[in-house]
Amino acid sequence: MPRIAYLISGSTGDGATLRRTLRALYHPANTYVVHLDLEAPTAKRAELAAAVRADPVYARFRNVKVVTRANLVTYHGPTMVANTLHAAAILLREGCD
């Protein structure tokens, strides 16, 4: 079965949308990195991480990673590439293939 790695990234006000997107795309065989950028309040990033930890399906398969050190992302240049590389590094460090 093919496995896909997803980076789901958002900014201020995107926390709920990001969680819904993750739920809609979710499959236990895949791997996910979710990221709220530096424009999102720290409390919202913590809320996202807590929601992922509290979800029984995500906890069972342990295939959803939350970026805890948020990146500054402008979505119009090299910062988006840096954010994508950061997500890839997280997956490689976790031993995802």
MOWO-V788175 format. One record per residue. N is the residue number from 1. RES is the residue in one letter. OMEGA is omega as a letter, one per 40 degrees, with the letter a starting at -180 (NA if undefined). D_FIRST is the distance of its C-alpha to the first C-alpha in whole Angstrom. Layout:
{{N;RES;OMEGA;D_FIRST} {N;RES;OMEGA;D_FIRST}}
This chain:
{{1;M;i;0} {2;P;i;4} {3;R;a;6} {4;I;i;10} {5;A;a;13} {6;Y;i;16} {7;L;i;20} {8;I;a;22} {9;S;i;25} {10;G;a;29} {11;S;a;32} {12;T;i;35} {13;G;a;35} {14;D;a;31} {15;G;a;30} {16;A;i;30} {17;T;i;28} {18;L;i;26} {19;R;i;25} {20;R;i;24} {21;T;i;22} {22;L;a;20} {23;R;a;20} {24;A;a;19} {25;L;a;16} {26;Y;i;15} {27;H;a;11} {28;P;a;11} {29;A;a;8} {30;N;i;10} {31;T;a;13} {32;Y;i;17} {33;V;i;20} {34;V;a;23} {35;H;i;26} {36;L;a;30} {37;D;a;32} {38;L;i;35} {39;E;i;37} {40;A;i;36} {41;P;i;38} {42;T;a;37} {43;A;i;37} {44;K;i;34} {45;R;i;32} {46;A;i;33} {47;E;i;32} {48;L;i;29} {49;A;i;28} {50;A;i;30} {51;A;i;28} {52;V;i;24} {53;R;a;26} {54;A;a;27} {55;D;a;24} {56;P;i;23} {57;V;i;19} {58;Y;i;19} {59;A;a;21} {60;R;a;19} {61;F;i;16} {62;R;a;18} {63;N;i;16} {64;V;i;18} {65;K;i;21} {66;V;i;24} {67;V;a;26} {68;T;i;30} {69;R;a;32} {70;A;i;32} {71;N;i;32} {72;L;a;35} {73;V;i;33} {74;T;a;35} {75;Y;i;32} {76;H;i;34} {77;G;a;34} {78;P;a;33} {79;T;i;33} {80;M;i;29} {81;V;i;28} {82;A;i;29} {83;N;i;28} {84;T;i;24} {85;L;i;25} {86;H;i;26} {87;A;i;23} {88;A;i;21} {89;A;i;23} {90;I;a;23} {91;L;i;19} {92;L;i;20} {93;R;i;23} {94;E;i;21} {95;G;i;18} {96;C;a;15} {97;D;NA;13}}
